[in-house]
Amino acid sequence: MQTSQSTLHIGIVGGGIAGVALALDLCRHTHLSVQLFESAPAFGEVGAGVSFGANAVRAIAGLGIAEPYRQIADRTLDPWQDIWFEWRRGEDAGYLGASLAEGVGQSSVHRADFLDALASQLPEGIAQFGKRAVSVEQDAEQARVLFTDGSEHRCDLLIAADGIKSSIRDHVLQGLGQPLAAPRFSGTCAYRGMIDSQQLRAAYRARGVDEHLVDVPQMYLGLDAHILTFPVKQGRLINVVAFISDRSRPDPSWPSDSPWVRNASQEEMLAAFTDWGDAARVLLECIPAPTLWALHELEELPGYVHGRVGLIGDAAHAMLPHQGAGAGQGLEDAWLLARLLADPQVLTSRPQAVLEVYDAIRRPRACRVQRTSWEAGELYELRDPAVADDEQLLGETLAERFDWLWDHDLQSDLQEAREQLGWKVLV
């Protein structure tokens, strides 16, 4: 397929937050023809609360979805509106410090609510459902994706936003002559649950626990375990994630026949936090039926792009959740690609060149976020060799650790991309 003078055809595989956000931005531009393919019968997100740092909030605004996000997002109430997390000891909730993100604080939302808000704005005909990709082919003129129902789609560029279990990642890595990358188990599992905020408040009051811990996002730290809380659903619910790490093996594995998510009992969860203090124990006692998640990640990939096919989001850089940065990195991917593809100068460039520049700019940052997300988990669980259980140093480190992540200059990325493509600067 030759790129016409007037239209560039974009295919997107995967209808999660990054894929839908990208499609929603691209379909606003008359020189782009966009089709999004989702394997499920309807849009839907797995999981509960998701947190966005200041960098991700800027990407959300840049993608033109700030208003639907604002309508459903949660923020910590005054006077704690800038607090990302307060850090506390798990054994007694003793205060260690706080991380501040001025103007943003803990900006969070229920995943499914956010996806619904985005999907509701997609024009009719952009999304097709029941389309599970099985293979990709490409030549000098086009990319071609084949689906399990026997159908196919041809396009100028194919963007894979199909998650950590991406069916398209193999095509990219094979094309680069690199080893394939499968999701790997991190050794950490997470118990998840949602608590009615008034129920938690009453439970804390009954046990003499400070109700401030309900009002402000908290992170309780301990050896080989940590627990986080933050509000969702406009503060009506408290999202709770209790992490527990098994460090008995240097190369942990998850049974191939076991699901990554299963129902768990409260007794099992409480047994993992036997020695923790009342704030943590009462919190967990308010979750009668938790789910258990086996946390998987990807190794840092040597490339996100092969020819006319590119990876974004978890398909490219699935990471541990310890910096609240995974979804935000997918939105940064979408933002940069959207800004480049929205520029009419794309019609006079090789489509592949846009993906090559995307890879050159986005991959080093996303890989660093992957790496530091793992390191953050080590820090929270008192396994960072430079900090260990030195509480003063721990508090100081946590206060400044995330600034580089949140303060990233997206506009600088875009300027660099334009320069690499040899494009004129738009006024």
Secondary structure, 3 states (H helix, E strand, C coil): CCCCCCCEEEEEECCCHHHHHHHHHHCCCCCEEEEEEECCCCCCCCCCEEEECHHHHHHHHHCCCHHHHHHHCECCCCCCCCEEEEEEECCCCCEEEEEECCCCCCEEEEHHHHHHHHHCCCCCCCEEECCCEEEEEECCCCEEEEECCCCEEEECEEEECCCCCCCCHHHHHHHCCCCCCCCEEEEEEEEEEEEEHHHHHHHHHHHCCCCHHHHCCEEEEECCEEEEEEEECCCCEEEEEEEEECCCCCCCCCCCCCCCEEECCHHHHHHCCCCCCHHHHHHHHCCCCCEEEEEEECCCCCCCEECCEEECCHHHHCCCCCCCCHHHHHHHHHHHHHHHHHCHHHHHCCHHHHHHHHHHHHHHHHHHHHHHHHHHHHHHCCCCCCCCCCHHHHHHHHHHCCHHHHCCCHHHHHHHHHHHHCCCCCC
